[in-house]
Amino acid sequence: MKNKEIKIYALSTCIWCKKTLDYFKEKECEFDHVFVDLLEDPESSKAKAEMKQHSTQKGFPMVVIDGVVVMGFDTDGFERELSK
């Protein structure tokens, strides 16, 4: 599997976000993540603007893999994008 650019937007209190972070750790994928709820402005506004640029859908976790958005804890979606 080639290296992928992965960014995860999450909430610190979200169980599905934790499962998503654990999933990518278990897969030994390198990724960046941000807990949006722990940010203060201007970082909070910047993260929300980035999310809006990626998708009009709202929700957590939002996983961006090489520019493709996978919403929620969707292991089938993660696998599909990681295998490309």
Contacts in CASP RR format, 6 or more apart in sequence:
PFRMAT RR
TARGET T0000
AUTHOR 0000-0000-0000
METHOD contacts of the structure
MODEL  1
MKNKEIKIYALSTCIWCKKTLDYFKEKECEFDHVFVDLLEDPESSKAKAE
MKQHSTQKGFPMVVIDGVVVMGFDTDGFERELSK
1 82 0 8 1.000
1 83 0 8 1.000
3 30 0 8 1.000
4 29 0 8 1.000
4 65 0 8 1.000
4 66 0 8 1.000
4 81 0 8 1.000
4 82 0 8 1.000
5 64 0 8 1.000
5 65 0 8 1.000
5 66 0 8 1.000
5 67 0 8 1.000
6 24 0 8 1.000
6 29 0 8 1.000
6 30 0 8 1.000
6 31 0 8 1.000
6 32 0 8 1.000
6 63 0 8 1.000
6 64 0 8 1.000
6 65 0 8 1.000
6 66 0 8 1.000
7 31 0 8 1.000
7 32 0 8 1.000
7 33 0 8 1.000
7 34 0 8 1.000
7 63 0 8 1.000
7 64 0 8 1.000
8 17 0 8 1.000
8 20 0 8 1.000
8 21 0 8 1.000
8 24 0 8 1.000
8 31 0 8 1.000
8 32 0 8 1.000
8 33 0 8 1.000
8 34 0 8 1.000
8 61 0 8 1.000
8 62 0 8 1.000
8 63 0 8 1.000
8 64 0 8 1.000
9 33 0 8 1.000
9 34 0 8 1.000
9 36 0 8 1.000
9 47 0 8 1.000
9 50 0 8 1.000
9 51 0 8 1.000
9 60 0 8 1.000
9 61 0 8 1.000
9 62 0 8 1.000
9 63 0 8 1.000
9 64 0 8 1.000
10 17 0 8 1.000
10 18 0 8 1.000
10 20 0 8 1.000
10 21 0 8 1.000
10 33 0 8 1.000
10 34 0 8 1.000
10 35 0 8 1.000
10 36 0 8 1.000
10 60 0 8 1.000
10 61 0 8 1.000
11 17 0 8 1.000
11 35 0 8 1.000
11 36 0 8 1.000
11 37 0 8 1.000
11 60 0 8 1.000
11 61 0 8 1.000
12 35 0 8 1.000
12 37 0 8 1.000
12 38 0 8 1.000
13 37 0 8 1.000
14 60 0 8 1.000
14 61 0 8 1.000
16 60 0 8 1.000
16 61 0 8 1.000
16 72 0 8 1.000
16 73 0 8 1.000
17 35 0 8 1.000
17 60 0 8 1.000
17 61 0 8 1.000
19 73 0 8 1.000
20 61 0 8 1.000
20 63 0 8 1.000
20 72 0 8 1.000
20 73 0 8 1.000
21 33 0 8 1.000
21 61 0 8 1.000
23 73 0 8 1.000
23 75 0 8 1.000
23 78 0 8 1.000
24 31 0 8 1.000
24 78 0 8 1.000
27 82 0 8 1.000
29 82 0 8 1.000
34 47 0 8 1.000
36 44 0 8 1.000
36 47 0 8 1.000
36 48 0 8 1.000
36 51 0 8 1.000
36 60 0 8 1.000
39 47 0 8 1.000
51 58 0 8 1.000
51 62 0 8 1.000
54 62 0 8 1.000
54 64 0 8 1.000
54 67 0 8 1.000
54 69 0 8 1.000
55 62 0 8 1.000
55 69 0 8 1.000
55 71 0 8 1.000
57 69 0 8 1.000
57 71 0 8 1.000
59 71 0 8 1.000
59 72 0 8 1.000
60 72 0 8 1.000
61 71 0 8 1.000
61 72 0 8 1.000
61 73 0 8 1.000
62 69 0 8 1.000
62 70 0 8 1.000
62 71 0 8 1.000
62 72 0 8 1.000
63 69 0 8 1.000
63 70 0 8 1.000
63 71 0 8 1.000
63 72 0 8 1.000
63 78 0 8 1.000
64 70 0 8 1.000
65 78 0 8 1.000
65 81 0 8 1.000
65 82 0 8 1.000
66 81 0 8 1.000
66 84 0 8 1.000
68 81 0 8 1.000
70 77 0 8 1.000
70 78 0 8 1.000
70 81 0 8 1.000
END
